Amino acid sequence: MNTIDEMAPDNVTAVILAGGKGRRMGGIDKGLVKLNGKPLIEHVIARLQPQVSHLIISANRNVEHYQQYGYPVITDQATNQGPLGGVFSALQQCKSNWLLTMPCDTPYPPQNLRLRIHQTANHTPNLLFTAHDGQRSQPLFSMIHRSLINSLHTFLASNEKKVALWLKQEGTIEVEFSDQPMAFININTEKILANIQNKTP
């Protein structure tokens, strides 16, 4: 596996996972929640788009709104599979060798996510990489080789849907981002949203 070539921007597709139900925020579509006057999805696109050549949005509602950003929008093929359902659909659509995943409700993701994973892959080749914030793994920030699509299909068919469990099963390599403390702040509640309004990473 020539990861130097394979993980170049031209051969990485990124998917923004915006298909969640937002239960902890009253069922709202979190990708459209506004932070500093802009929907969360726009914050994520701004940081992710320069890192890759291809971008997909995974959404199960407000599809027409998400389509306005000019990127392909895909929906889960099955219900109640959690984020892995979106990942699986993205792997099916992905024409690149690598898929970079990212949630829509983390507005300040690492601007060097692809690059740092790429650098790690050059030293330690693998089919799966996951960001680590210095304290815990961040399962939804992963680089997945498309050859793992069959493994994921089997996992989902067994009625499993825990992202961390599948990553562990496939032997993911963790890539540290402890130098970016705001990179993985997840907007799960109104309180968290209020706390980071008008703050920059």
NURO-998720 format. One record per residue (C-alpha): residue in one letter; x, y, z. Coordinates in steps of 0.02 Angstrom, whole numbers, plus 32768, in hexadecimal, padded with zeros to 4 digits. Layout:
BEGIN
<atom><residuo>a</residuo><px>X</px><py>Y</py><pz>Z</pz></atom>
...
! end
This chain:
BEGIN
<atom><residuo>m</residuo><px>8000</px><py>8000</py><pz>8000</pz></atom>
<atom><residuo>n</residuo><px>804D</px><py>80A2</py><pz>7FC8</pz></atom>
<atom><residuo>t</residuo><px>8000</px><py>8116</py><pz>8049</pz></atom>
<atom><residuo>i</residuo><px>8069</px><py>81A9</py><pz>800E</pz></atom>
<atom><residuo>d</residuo><px>8006</px><py>81AB</py><pz>7F6C</pz></atom>
<atom><residuo>e</residuo><px>7F63</px><py>8164</py><pz>7FAD</pz></atom>
<atom><residuo>m</residuo><px>7F47</px><py>81E5</py><pz>8035</pz></atom>
<atom><residuo>a</residuo><px>7F6E</px><py>827D</py><pz>7FCB</pz></atom>
<atom><residuo>p</residuo><px>7ED9</px><py>82F5</py><pz>7FC4</pz></atom>
<atom><residuo>d</residuo><px>7EA8</px><py>82BA</py><pz>7F16</pz></atom>
<atom><residuo>n</residuo><px>7E89</px><py>820C</py><pz>7F57</pz></atom>
<atom><residuo>v</residuo><px>7E28</px><py>8233</py><pz>7FF6</pz></atom>
<atom><residuo>t</residuo><px>7D6D</px><py>824E</py><pz>7FFF</pz></atom>
<atom><residuo>a</residuo><px>7D29</px><py>829C</py><pz>809D</pz></atom>
<atom><residuo>v</residuo><px>7C7A</px><py>8280</py><pz>80E2</pz></atom>
<atom><residuo>i</residuo><px>7C27</px><py>82F6</py><pz>815D</pz></atom>
<atom><residuo>l</residuo><px>7BB0</px><py>8291</py><pz>81C8</pz></atom>
<atom><residuo>a</residuo><px>7B12</px><py>82F9</py><pz>81DC</pz></atom>
<atom><residuo>g</residuo><px>7A93</px><py>826E</py><pz>81E8</pz></atom>
<atom><residuo>g</residuo><px>7A7C</px><py>8269</py><pz>82A5</pz></atom>
<atom><residuo>k</residuo><px>79D8</px><py>8282</py><pz>8300</pz></atom>
<atom><residuo>g</residuo><px>7A18</px><py>8306</py><pz>837A</pz></atom>
<atom><residuo>r</residuo><px>79B9</px><py>82B9</py><pz>840B</pz></atom>
<atom><residuo>r</residuo><px>7A1B</px><py>8316</py><pz>8492</pz></atom>
<atom><residuo>m</residuo><px>79EC</px><py>83BC</py><pz>8441</pz></atom>
<atom><residuo>g</residuo><px>7933</px><py>8399</py><pz>842D</pz></atom>
<atom><residuo>g</residuo><px>793E</px><py>833E</py><pz>8387</pz></atom>
<atom><residuo>i</residuo><px>797F</px><py>83CF</py><pz>8320</pz></atom>
<atom><residuo>d</residuo><px>79EE</px><py>83B9</py><pz>8289</pz></atom>
<atom><residuo>k</residuo><px>7A95</px><py>83E5</py><pz>82D7</pz></atom>
<atom><residuo>g</residuo><px>7AEB</px><py>8409</py><pz>8233</pz></atom>
<atom><residuo>l</residuo><px>7A79</px><py>84A0</py><pz>821F</pz></atom>
<atom><residuo>v</residuo><px>7A8E</px><py>84E3</py><pz>82D1</pz></atom>
<atom><residuo>k</residuo><px>7AE2</px><py>858D</py><pz>82C8</pz></atom>
<atom><residuo>l</residuo><px>7B86</px><py>85B7</py><pz>831C</pz></atom>
<atom><residuo>n</residuo><px>7BC3</px><py>866A</py><pz>830A</pz></atom>
<atom><residuo>g</residuo><px>7B3E</px><py>8689</py><pz>8287</pz></atom>
<atom><residuo>k</residuo><px>7B67</px><py>85F3</py><pz>8218</pz></atom>
<atom><residuo>p</residuo><px>7B22</px><py>8541</py><pz>8216</pz></atom>
<atom><residuo>l</residuo><px>7B98</px><py>84C1</py><pz>8261</pz></atom>
<atom><residuo>i</residuo><px>7BA6</px><py>8469</py><pz>81B9</pz></atom>
<atom><residuo>e</residuo><px>7BF4</px><py>8506</py><pz>816E</pz></atom>
<atom><residuo>h</residuo><px>7C7A</px><py>850C</py><pz>81F5</pz></atom>
<atom><residuo>v</residuo><px>7CA6</px><py>8458</py><pz>81D0</pz></atom>
<atom><residuo>i</residuo><px>7CA8</px><py>846E</py><pz>8113</pz></atom>
<atom><residuo>a</residuo><px>7D1C</px><py>8504</py><pz>8123</pz></atom>
<atom><residuo>r</residuo><px>7D9D</px><py>849E</py><pz>8182</pz></atom>
<atom><residuo>l</residuo><px>7D89</px><py>83FB</py><pz>8125</pz></atom>
<atom><residuo>q</residuo><px>7D78</px><py>842E</py><pz>806F</pz></atom>
<atom><residuo>p</residuo><px>7E2C</px><py>846D</py><pz>805B</pz></atom>
<atom><residuo>q</residuo><px>7E6F</px><py>83C5</py><pz>8098</pz></atom>
<atom><residuo>v</residuo><px>7E20</px><py>8356</py><pz>8013</pz></atom>
<atom><residuo>s</residuo><px>7DE7</px><py>8358</py><pz>7F5F</pz></atom>
<atom><residuo>h</residuo><px>7D3F</px><py>8303</py><pz>7F75</pz></atom>
<atom><residuo>l</residuo><px>7CBA</px><py>8325</py><pz>7FF8</pz></atom>
<atom><residuo>i</residuo><px>7C15</px><py>82CD</py><pz>8021</pz></atom>
<atom><residuo>i</residuo><px>7B8E</px><py>82FE</py><pz>809D</pz></atom>
<atom><residuo>s</residuo><px>7B2F</px><py>8273</py><pz>80F4</pz></atom>
<atom><residuo>a</residuo><px>7A82</px><py>82B1</py><pz>8128</pz></atom>
<atom><residuo>n</residuo><px>79D9</px><py>8261</py><pz>8147</pz></atom>
<atom><residuo>r</residuo><px>796E</px><py>82FF</py><pz>814C</pz></atom>
<atom><residuo>n</residuo><px>7975</px><py>83AF</py><pz>8104</pz></atom>
<atom><residuo>v</residuo><px>79CB</px><py>8362</py><pz>806F</pz></atom>
<atom><residuo>e</residuo><px>79A0</px><py>83F2</py><pz>7FFB</pz></atom>
<atom><residuo>h</residuo><px>79EF</px><py>846D</py><pz>8074</pz></atom>
<atom><residuo>y</residuo><px>7A90</px><py>8409</py><pz>807A</pz></atom>
<atom><residuo>q</residuo><px>7A92</px><py>83F9</py><pz>7FBD</pz></atom>
<atom><residuo>q</residuo><px>7AA0</px><py>84B7</py><pz>7FB2</pz></atom>
<atom><residuo>y</residuo><px>7B56</px><py>84A9</py><pz>7FE8</pz></atom>
<atom><residuo>g</residuo><px>7B7F</px><py>8458</py><pz>7F41</pz></atom>
<atom><residuo>y</residuo><px>7BBA</px><py>83AF</py><pz>7F7E</pz></atom>
<atom><residuo>p</residuo><px>7B6A</px><py>8304</py><pz>7F65</pz></atom>
<atom><residuo>v</residuo><px>7AEF</px><py>82DC</py><pz>7FF1</pz></atom>
<atom><residuo>i</residuo><px>7AD0</px><py>8226</py><pz>801E</pz></atom>
<atom><residuo>t</residuo><px>7A54</px><py>81D6</py><pz>8094</pz></atom>
<atom><residuo>d</residuo><px>7A62</px><py>8138</py><pz>80FE</pz></atom>
<atom><residuo>q</residuo><px>7A25</px><py>809C</py><pz>80A6</pz></atom>
<atom><residuo>a</residuo><px>79E7</px><py>8052</py><pz>814A</pz></atom>
<atom><residuo>t</residuo><px>799F</px><py>80A1</py><pz>81E6</pz></atom>
<atom><residuo>n</residuo><px>79E0</px><py>809C</py><pz>8298</pz></atom>
<atom><residuo>q</residuo><px>7A94</px><py>8072</py><pz>826C</pz></atom>
<atom><residuo>g</residuo><px>7ADB</px><py>8111</py><pz>82B8</pz></atom>
<atom><residuo>p</residuo><px>7B72</px><py>8168</py><pz>826B</pz></atom>
<atom><residuo>l</residuo><px>7BB3</px><py>80C6</py><pz>8221</pz></atom>
<atom><residuo>g</residuo><px>7B1C</px><py>80C4</py><pz>81AE</pz></atom>
<atom><residuo>g</residuo><px>7B58</px><py>8168</py><pz>8165</pz></atom>
<atom><residuo>v</residuo><px>7C0A</px><py>8128</py><pz>815A</pz></atom>
<atom><residuo>f</residuo><px>7BD0</px><py>808D</py><pz>80FE</pz></atom>
<atom><residuo>s</residuo><px>7B6A</px><py>80F2</py><pz>8081</pz></atom>
<atom><residuo>a</residuo><px>7BFF</px><py>8164</py><pz>8065</pz></atom>
<atom><residuo>l</residuo><px>7C73</px><py>80D1</py><pz>8045</pz></atom>
<atom><residuo>q</residuo><px>7BF8</px><py>8093</py><pz>7FC3</pz></atom>
<atom><residuo>q</residuo><px>7BFD</px><py>813C</py><pz>7F6A</pz></atom>
<atom><residuo>c</residuo><px>7CB7</px><py>815A</py><pz>7F84</pz></atom>
<atom><residuo>k</residuo><px>7D24</px><py>814D</py><pz>7EE9</pz></atom>
<atom><residuo>s</residuo><px>7DC3</px><py>8174</py><pz>7F49</pz></atom>
<atom><residuo>n</residuo><px>7E2B</px><py>80F2</py><pz>7FA3</pz></atom>
<atom><residuo>w</residuo><px>7E14</px><py>814D</py><pz>8047</pz></atom>
<atom><residuo>l</residuo><px>7D7E</px><py>8195</py><pz>80A3</pz></atom>
<atom><residuo>l</residuo><px>7D98</px><py>821A</py><pz>8129</pz></atom>
<atom><residuo>t</residuo><px>7D06</px><py>8228</py><pz>81A3</pz></atom>
<atom><residuo>m</residuo><px>7CD2</px><py>82BC</py><pz>820C</pz></atom>
<atom><residuo>p</residuo><px>7C35</px><py>82E9</py><pz>8270</pz></atom>
<atom><residuo>c</residuo><px>7BD2</px><py>8386</py><pz>8246</pz></atom>
<atom><residuo>d</residuo><px>7BC6</px><py>83C3</py><pz>82FA</pz></atom>
<atom><residuo>t</residuo><px>7C7F</px><py>83DD</py><pz>831D</pz></atom>
<atom><residuo>p</residuo><px>7C9C</px><py>848A</py><pz>82D5</pz></atom>
<atom><residuo>y</residuo><px>7D58</px><py>8499</py><pz>82EA</pz></atom>
<atom><residuo>p</residuo><px>7DA1</px><py>83F5</py><pz>82A9</pz></atom>
<atom><residuo>p</residuo><px>7E5C</px><py>83E9</py><pz>828A</pz></atom>
<atom><residuo>q</residuo><px>7E92</px><py>8444</py><pz>81EE</pz></atom>
<atom><residuo>n</residuo><px>7F1E</px><py>83C6</py><pz>81DC</pz></atom>
<atom><residuo>l</residuo><px>7EB5</px><py>832A</py><pz>81FA</pz></atom>
<atom><residuo>r</residuo><px>7EDB</px><py>82D8</py><pz>8153</pz></atom>
<atom><residuo>l</residuo><px>7F91</px><py>830E</py><pz>8153</pz></atom>
<atom><residuo>r</residuo><px>7FB9</px><py>82CC</py><pz>8200</pz></atom>
<atom><residuo>i</residuo><px>7F63</px><py>8227</py><pz>81DE</pz></atom>
<atom><residuo>h</residuo><px>7FC2</px><py>821E</py><pz>813A</pz></atom>
<atom><residuo>q</residuo><px>8066</px><py>823A</py><pz>8195</pz></atom>
<atom><residuo>t</residuo><px>803D</px><py>81B1</py><pz>8211</pz></atom>
<atom><residuo>a</residuo><px>800E</px><py>813A</py><pz>8184</pz></atom>
<atom><residuo>n</residuo><px>80B7</px><py>8156</py><pz>8132</pz></atom>
<atom><residuo>h</residuo><px>810A</px><py>8111</py><pz>81CE</pz></atom>
<atom><residuo>t</residuo><px>8087</px><py>8090</py><pz>81FD</pz></atom>
<atom><residuo>p</residuo><px>8021</px><py>8052</py><pz>8168</pz></atom>
<atom><residuo>n</residuo><px>7F72</px><py>8019</py><pz>8194</pz></atom>
<atom><residuo>l</residuo><px>7EC1</px><py>8019</py><pz>814E</pz></atom>
<atom><residuo>l</residuo><px>7E74</px><py>8080</py><pz>81DA</pz></atom>
<atom><residuo>f</residuo><px>7EA8</px><py>8117</py><pz>8241</pz></atom>
<atom><residuo>t</residuo><px>7E4C</px><py>8177</py><pz>82CA</pz></atom>
<atom><residuo>a</residuo><px>7E6F</px><py>821E</py><pz>831D</pz></atom>
<atom><residuo>h</residuo><px>7E96</px><py>8223</py><pz>83D7</pz></atom>
<atom><residuo>d</residuo><px>7E85</px><py>82C5</py><pz>843B</pz></atom>
<atom><residuo>g</residuo><px>7F07</px><py>8294</py><pz>84BD</pz></atom>
<atom><residuo>q</residuo><px>7E84</px><py>8253</py><pz>8536</pz></atom>
<atom><residuo>r</residuo><px>7E10</px><py>81EA</py><pz>84CD</pz></atom>
<atom><residuo>s</residuo><px>7DF7</px><py>81A7</py><pz>8420</pz></atom>
<atom><residuo>q</residuo><px>7D87</px><py>8209</py><pz>83A8</pz></atom>
<atom><residuo>p</residuo><px>7D35</px><py>817E</py><pz>8341</pz></atom>
<atom><residuo>l</residuo><px>7CD9</px><py>81EE</py><pz>82C6</pz></atom>
<atom><residuo>f</residuo><px>7D7D</px><py>823D</py><pz>828F</pz></atom>
<atom><residuo>s</residuo><px>7DC1</px><py>81A9</py><pz>822F</pz></atom>
<atom><residuo>m</residuo><px>7E19</px><py>8182</py><pz>818C</pz></atom>
<atom><residuo>i</residuo><px>7DD4</px><py>80E1</py><pz>8143</pz></atom>
<atom><residuo>h</residuo><px>7E14</px><py>807F</py><pz>80AE</pz></atom>
<atom><residuo>r</residuo><px>7D85</px><py>8053</py><pz>803A</pz></atom>
<atom><residuo>s</residuo><px>7DB9</px><py>7F9B</py><pz>803C</pz></atom>
<atom><residuo>l</residuo><px>7D6A</px><py>7F93</py><pz>80EA</pz></atom>
<atom><residuo>i</residuo><px>7CBB</px><py>7FA9</py><pz>80A3</pz></atom>
<atom><residuo>n</residuo><px>7C96</px><py>7EEE</py><pz>80AB</pz></atom>
<atom><residuo>s</residuo><px>7CCF</px><py>7EE6</py><pz>8160</pz></atom>
<atom><residuo>l</residuo><px>7C5C</px><py>7F77</py><pz>818C</pz></atom>
<atom><residuo>h</residuo><px>7BCB</px><py>7F29</py><pz>812E</pz></atom>
<atom><residuo>t</residuo><px>7BE0</px><py>7E88</py><pz>8191</pz></atom>
<atom><residuo>f</residuo><px>7BEC</px><py>7EE8</py><pz>8234</pz></atom>
<atom><residuo>l</residuo><px>7B4C</px><py>7F49</py><pz>8212</pz></atom>
<atom><residuo>a</residuo><px>7AF3</px><py>7EAB</py><pz>81D8</pz></atom>
<atom><residuo>s</residuo><px>7B15</px><py>7E5F</py><pz>8283</pz></atom>
<atom><residuo>n</residuo><px>7AAE</px><py>7EEE</py><pz>82D0</pz></atom>
<atom><residuo>e</residuo><px>7B48</px><py>7F3F</py><pz>831A</pz></atom>
<atom><residuo>k</residuo><px>7B5A</px><py>7FFB</py><pz>8305</pz></atom>
<atom><residuo>k</residuo><px>7BDC</px><py>8037</py><pz>8383</pz></atom>
<atom><residuo>v</residuo><px>7C61</px><py>8096</py><pz>8324</pz></atom>
<atom><residuo>a</residuo><px>7CEA</px><py>8078</py><pz>83A5</pz></atom>
<atom><residuo>l</residuo><px>7CC9</px><py>7FBD</py><pz>83A4</pz></atom>
<atom><residuo>w</residuo><px>7CDE</px><py>7FAE</py><pz>82E8</pz></atom>
<atom><residuo>l</residuo><px>7D7C</px><py>8019</py><pz>82EB</pz></atom>
<atom><residuo>k</residuo><px>7DC7</px><py>7FAB</py><pz>8373</pz></atom>
<atom><residuo>q</residuo><px>7D96</px><py>7F0F</py><pz>8314</pz></atom>
<atom><residuo>e</residuo><px>7DF2</px><py>7F4E</py><pz>827A</pz></atom>
<atom><residuo>g</residuo><px>7E8D</px><py>7F84</py><pz>82DB</pz></atom>
<atom><residuo>t</residuo><px>7E87</px><py>803F</py><pz>82C1</pz></atom>
<atom><residuo>i</residuo><px>7F26</px><py>80A3</py><pz>82E2</pz></atom>
<atom><residuo>e</residuo><px>7F0C</px><py>813E</py><pz>834C</pz></atom>
<atom><residuo>v</residuo><px>7F57</px><py>81E4</py><pz>8316</pz></atom>
<atom><residuo>e</residuo><px>7F71</px><py>8264</py><pz>839E</pz></atom>
<atom><residuo>f</residuo><px>7F2B</px><py>8315</py><pz>8395</pz></atom>
<atom><residuo>s</residuo><px>7F42</px><py>8347</py><pz>844B</pz></atom>
<atom><residuo>d</residuo><px>7F90</px><py>83EB</py><pz>8412</pz></atom>
<atom><residuo>q</residuo><px>7EE4</px><py>8427</py><pz>83D5</pz></atom>
<atom><residuo>p</residuo><px>7E74</px><py>842C</py><pz>846F</pz></atom>
<atom><residuo>m</residuo><px>7DDD</px><py>847B</py><pz>8419</pz></atom>
<atom><residuo>a</residuo><px>7DE2</px><py>840C</py><pz>8380</pz></atom>
<atom><residuo>f</residuo><px>7D6A</px><py>838A</py><pz>83C2</pz></atom>
<atom><residuo>i</residuo><px>7CEC</px><py>83F5</py><pz>8422</pz></atom>
<atom><residuo>n</residuo><px>7C47</px><py>83A2</py><pz>83FA</pz></atom>
<atom><residuo>i</residuo><px>7BA6</px><py>8409</py><pz>83FB</pz></atom>
<atom><residuo>n</residuo><px>7B33</px><py>8392</py><pz>8456</pz></atom>
<atom><residuo>t</residuo><px>7AD1</px><py>840C</py><pz>84C3</pz></atom>
<atom><residuo>e</residuo><px>7A94</px><py>84BF</py><pz>84BF</pz></atom>
<atom><residuo>k</residuo><px>7B0A</px><py>84E4</py><pz>8551</pz></atom>
<atom><residuo>i</residuo><px>7BA4</px><py>84AC</py><pz>84EF</pz></atom>
<atom><residuo>l</residuo><px>7B6A</px><py>8513</py><pz>845B</pz></atom>
<atom><residuo>a</residuo><px>7B55</px><py>85AD</py><pz>84C8</pz></atom>
<atom><residuo>n</residuo><px>7BFF</px><py>8594</py><pz>8518</pz></atom>
<atom><residuo>i</residuo><px>7C5F</px><py>859A</py><pz>8474</pz></atom>
<atom><residuo>q</residuo><px>7BFF</px><py>8626</py><pz>841F</pz></atom>
<atom><residuo>n</residuo><px>7C79</px><py>86AF</py><pz>83EA</pz></atom>
<atom><residuo>k</residuo><px>7D0F</px><py>8644</py><pz>8419</pz></atom>
<atom><residuo>t</residuo><px>7D90</px><py>8611</py><pz>8399</pz></atom>
<atom><residuo>p</residuo><px>7E08</px><py>857D</py><pz>83A2</pz></atom>
! end
